[in-house]
Structure formats: C-alpha cells, structure tokens
C-alpha cells in the first residue's frame, strides 16, 4: 500500500472515533442513570414500608378516633402533621387505617396500609412513573402502660 493509499484510507476514517465515543458514552450514561433511578426506587420502597410500620405502631397505642393522627404519622412522621412528606408525592389520601370492629386496646388489631403511590422518575427514560406495590402492616393493639386498657386503673 502506497503513501497515497494510506492517506486516502485515513481520510475515509475521520470521525469514526467520534461516532464510537458517542455510542459508548450513550450506553454508559443510560446505565448510570438507570442504576441511580433503581436506587431511588429502592429507597422509596423501604421508606414506604417503614412509614406503614411506624403508623401501625402509633395506631396500636391509640383509640380508633386517632385515625387522622395515624395518617399524619405515616405521611409526615408527626401526629400533628407537617408541610413536607417523608416521601415525595405521598399524601394522606394514600393512607388507609382500619381498626377492627369493636376495637379495644390490648384485644384487637389495626391495619395501616399505603396504596396507590406513584413513583416519579427524575429522568424519564421510557416511563415517567411506576405504580409502587401496596404496603400494609397489621399489629395487635396494646395499652403499653397507658392505663386505657380494660381492668387497669
């Protein structure tokens, strides 16, 4: 191969490394963002499961009239409510509190569930949101020394 042929071959390959880099960079960046979004989704999953457990623990220590406070504990982490939910887009309307019929402390159960939560992607690659599963915790009511149980002073 002569010098002229070599120069012509090199001239025809101009820009090929730029194309290769753009393909590799695209695959790399999509992979990185997918890992980050999956990590966020896993964090939200754990936070929602923990919020349902906290709400159920709060509910078993209170009478059925405390349903609104239980929802506030689940969403805001505080029975009085708040302005910033512990998980973005979580609302009191996503929380259900079910006390057993004829609920009484130390004898029945309370179920706290989170339903219909939509996880929003920061970088929508394909979908903008996904429906998270329902989270539910059922615990036995207890008086825990509150003096509200039957037979206690």
N, C-alpha and C positions, 0 to 999 in steps of 0.2 A: 504494500500500500504506500503510495507516494505521499509527499508532503501536501499536495493539493487535496488529495482524497481525505487525508486526516483532518484538514481544516474544514472541509465540507461536512464531514461526519460530526465534528464538534459543533458546527454552526446549527445543524439539524437537531441537536440535543439541548439547545438553550431553553431554559425554562422548565426542563423536566424535573430538576431537583426542587423547584418551587412547587410544582404540582404534587410531587411526592410528599413534601413537607406539609402542604395544606391538607392532604388526605390523612396523614398520620396525626397532625395536630387536631383535626376534627374528631377523629376516633378517640384520641386521648382526652380531650376536653369533655366530650359527651360521657365518657367513662367516669371522669372525676365528678361531674355534676350529678350523674346517676348515683354514685356512692354517697355523695352529700345528701341528696334528697332521700335516699333509703335510710340514712342515719337519722334524719329529721323525722321521718315517718315512724321509725322505731322508738325514738324519744317520745313522740306524741302518743304512741300506743301505750308505752309504760306510764306516762303521765295520766292518761285517761283511766287506766286500770287502777292506779294509785288513788286518783280522785274518787272513784267509786268506793274503794275500800275506806277512805277517810270519811266519806259521807255516811257509810253504813256504821262505822264506829261511833260517829257523832249521834246518829239516829237511835242506836240501841240504848243510849243513856238518856233519851228524852221521850216525852209522850208524843202521840200522833199529831198533836197540834203544832209541833215544831217542824212540819214539812217544808215550809218556806226557808227556814234556817238551814235545814239539811241541804237544800238545793244551793244555797249560798256557800256552804262549806265545800260542796263539790266544785262549783264554778270558780269561786274567788278564794277559797281557803279560809274564809272567815264567816261566822254565822250572821254578822251584821251586813254582809255584802261587800261590795267594792266597785271599783271602776275598771280594773284590768283583770280579765280572766287568767287563770293559770295556764291555759292553752288557748292560742288564738282561735277565734270563731266559736268557742264554746259558750253556750248560752243556757240560762236557766230552763228554757224550753226543751233542751236536750236531756234533762234530768227527770227521772221518774222515781218517786218514793212510794213504796207500797207497804203499809203496815198490815199485819194480819188482822182478821176480823176480831173484834173484842180485844184489841191489843192491850196488853198489860206488861209492865216491866217484870222481868225475870220469868216470863212464861211463854212469850210468843216471838215471832221473827219479824224482821224488817228487811226489805229488799230495796236496794238503791241501784238504779241502772242508768247508763248513759246510752242513748240511742240516736241514730241519725246524724252522727258527726261526720262532716265532710273535711277531709284533709286537703288543704290547698298547697299545690306545688309552688315554689318560688320561681323556678324556671320551668315553665310547662313544655316539656319535650314530649309531645304526643297528647297527653291529657292535662287538663287544668286542675282536676281534683279527683279524689277517690273516696268512696264510702268506707269508713272505718267500721269494723265489726261492733256489735253491741257489747257493752261492758256491764257486768252485773255482779253484785255482792250481796249475799244473804247472811245475816248474823242473828243469833239469838239475843233477845233483849236482856239487859241486866241492870240491876239497880246500882251496883258498884258503890255502895255506901251512901247513896243519895238520900236514903230514908223514905223514898217514894214507893218501895215495894210493899206488897200486902204483908201484914204481920209485923212490920217494923214500926217503931215509934215515930 
